[in-house]
Amino acid sequence: RALETHPDKGGKPGEFEAVARAYRILLAANSDNALSPDNSFEEGATGALKSTSHWDCELKEHRNLVREMYQNHGQDLDANIAKQNFALERLGLRYRDVGTKNRNEKNELIRNSCFYLSLASSYLAGIGAFAFSKGEVSSDESDEGDSDFDEDYNSDEIDRTLLREANGALVMETALTLKRTIEARVLSAHPEWAAKGIVGEEVEAFSDFLVYTLESQTIISDWAVVVFDTSSGFVDVYRGKNYKDEAETNDDGGVGCHIGEAQAASNTLTLRYTPGHYQPLVPVTRDSARPSLKKIISALDEAGVLYVITDGGDE
């Protein structure tokens, strides 16, 4: 329907925008929590939220654990990286690049947005939000490894270009929402960080920011975000308070209701970190199964990869 209504395909003005809006409404309606700014402190919100000092301690403990791993195992850098690569191969994951630039609400360029673009891309891929056309190939079949489409021109080239643009626009829109949501939580805990240049429109964000969102009243608390640090071979895991893995009881579903692998996998985001840059880790092919956190932890343990879990559900 998006292709049929696109202006370049003969669609009437406004029809394409209407289809796009309808898609976003349906996408939000099918999510347990809307991807929207945190409403933790709105009237009617229930449950005691942990204090800023609690999450500061969590962040400090997380960093101390990582530092301790460096001190105890940093001399085995090559071995650590080899183990991580082995785990990624077993999981069937590979990276693709989604760039560093986005646009804000005023259509102004925002640089250093790779973290949010990567989160958005991993999230959208997990819920099947991307559209594909006949003749496309997955990133592993491309020479460069960072393109979703065939390089050869054919009769479907225009359709694929339009779909690529639509997918890219969806990633950018979602990334901006994530930036606003996450940084609102960070600044709520530490308003002084804006003046210090730790948080800002074009300030590079880091996965540490997720610590302040793990129990927020947003969809982010439903996620487990797994960050593979290629510079050390270590892995950081940020598990939201409401994340449910395979075979865990779903409180909303009643006693005996369990989360399936596919649902757990859709809420498990995987990122690759190289110094100064984030990239989403995606299945090698579109038909490949996306791993849940349970599967990832099992693969890390099997490969002997060192990892730290920061859990939003911990008391």
C-alpha positions, 0 to 999 in steps of 0.5 A, a space after each residue: 500500500 505504501 508503494 501504491 500511494 507514493 507520489 513517485 508511483 502515481 499516488 495522490 498528494 497526502 495519501 502516502 502520508 496517511 498510510 505512513 501515519 496509519 502504520 505508526 498508529 498500528 505499530 504503537 497499538 501493538 506495543 505493550 508500551 508506547 515508544 514515548 517520553 517517560 511518564 513515570 511521574 504522571 498522576 496514577 503511576 504506580 510502584 515505588 521508583 528507585 532513587 537517582 542515588 540508587 542508579 548512580 550506584 548501579 552505574 558505578 558498580 557496573 563501571 567498576 566491574 568492567 574495570 575489574 575485568 580489564 585489570 584481570 583479563 585485559 592482557 588476554 585481549 586477542 583471546 577475548 575478542 576471538 571468544 566474542 567473535 565465536 559467540 557472534 558466529 554461533 548466534 548468527 549475528 553480524 553488524 550493519 552500519 546505519 550511520 551517525 546523522 539524524 534530523 531533529 524536530 526542526 529538520 536540523 542535522 544532528 551528528 553523533 547519533 549512532 547509538 540511537 540509530 543503532 537502537 532504533 534499527 535493532 528494535 524495528 528489525 526485531 518487531 518486523 517493522 521494515 518493508 522489503 520487496 522482491 529481489 532484495 538480498 540480506 546484508 550478508 550477501 552484499 560485498 560491503 556488508 552494510 547494504 540491504 539491497 542488490 547493487 544491480 539495477 533491475 525492474 524492482 530498483 525503484 520500488 526497493 529505493 522507495 522502501 529503503 527511503 521509508 525504512 530509513 525515515 522510520 529508523 531516524 524518527 524512532 531514533 529521535 524518539 529514543 534520544 528524547 526519551 532516554 536523555 530526558 531520564 538521564 537529565 531528570 537524574 542529573 540536570 547538571 550534565 547538560 551544562 557539563 556537556 555530557 548530554 546534548 543535541 550533538 553530544 555522543 551518547 553511550 550505552 551507560 545512559 540506559 541505566 537510568 531507563 531500566 525501570 522507566 514507564 516506557 517500552 525501554 524497560 521491556 528490553 534487554 540491550 546487549 552491547 558487544 564491545 569489540 575493543 575489549 571482547 567484553 559484553 554489557 547487558 542492560 536488562 529492563 525491569 519488565 523484560 521477560 525472557 523465555 519460559 518466564 511467567 508473564 504477569 499480565 498473562 496470568 499464572 502458567 502463561 509463558 513468554 515464547 522465544 520469538 517474543 523474548 527475541 523481539 525485545 532483545 536488542 543487540 549492538 556492536 561497539 567500536 571506539 566512538 561508534 555503535 552499530 546494530 547487530 542483526 541476523 545474518 539473513 532475514 530468515 535467521 532466528 533472532 536470539 533471545 537474551 537466554 540464548 545470548 547468555 548461553 552462547 557467551 557462557 559456552 564461548 567463555 566471554 566475560 559479561 556484566 548484567 545490569 538488571 532493572 529488576 534487582 532490589 
